[in-house]
Amino acid sequence: MKNITDVTDSSEKQTRLEMIRQALKDKAPLMYEELESSGQLPIFLEAHDAEMMASYQAAKNKAWEETMSAFLNFADASYNESSSPMG
């Protein structure tokens, strides 16, 4: 299987569709055959890709929010006015 460096890149869509197709064929062969024989396979693959990419984007957004929270959550140590040089 090809290592995808940027799965969101539009140039990788065909690779993603092939990955989905192959996984479906390997793991749910009856469903694959039914979709293929009814002509619905391309529609299924496109819809599954869209769901997969939406899930990926949501996870990426969540990871970024968690990263910002962890690395931008600055706070001074408890401030005691009596120890302030201005005190």
N, C-alpha and C positions, 0 to 999 in steps of 0.2 A: 504494500500500500504506500502511496506517495505521501511524503511528509509535507503537510501544508503549512506554510509559514504565515500567511494571512488569509484565513478562511473567509473573511468578509470581502476580499477583493473580488470584483465581478469576473475577473479572468479565471477564478477558481470555481465558478459555478458549475461548469461541466464536470469537474473533478468531484465536487460534492454530490451532484446528481448521480454520478457513477458509483460513488461510495454507498449512497442510499440504496440504489438499485441492487448492488451486489449483496449488501446486508439483508435486504428483503428477500432476495432469491435464496440466499444461504439459510436464513433463519426462519422464514415463513414462506416456503416454496408454494404451498397451496394458494395463499393470498397473492403471491407474485403471479402465478399462472392465471388466476381469476382476473386480476387487474390487466394483465397483458392480453388475454383473450377477449376481454370486453373493450379494449382500446382505452382504458382508463389509466394505464400505467403512467404516461407522461403527466397527466393532471395530478395524480397522486404524488409523483416525485417532486413536482414543482411546489405543491402545497406543503409537503414534508420539509423541503428545503427552506421554505419561508418560515415555517414554525421553528425549525432548528436554528436559523439565523436570528430570529426574534429572541429565542432563549439565550443564545450566545451573547447577543447585545445586552440583554437584561443582566446577565451574569457579569459581563464586562463592566457595565455601569455600576453594579453593586460593588464589585471589587475596587473600582476607582474611588467610590464614596468611602469604603472602609479604609483604603490606603490614605486618603486625605485626612480622614478622622484620626487615624493613628499617627500620622506624621505632622499634622498641622494643629494638633490639640495642645498648644502651649499654655502653660500657667506658671505664674511666679510661685515660689514656695510661700507658705503662709506668711503674710506680711505682718510684722509686729511693729507698731508705731514707736514703741518705747526704745527699740533698738535702732531706729532711724537716726541718721546723723542730723536730721532736721528737727528731731524730737526735743 
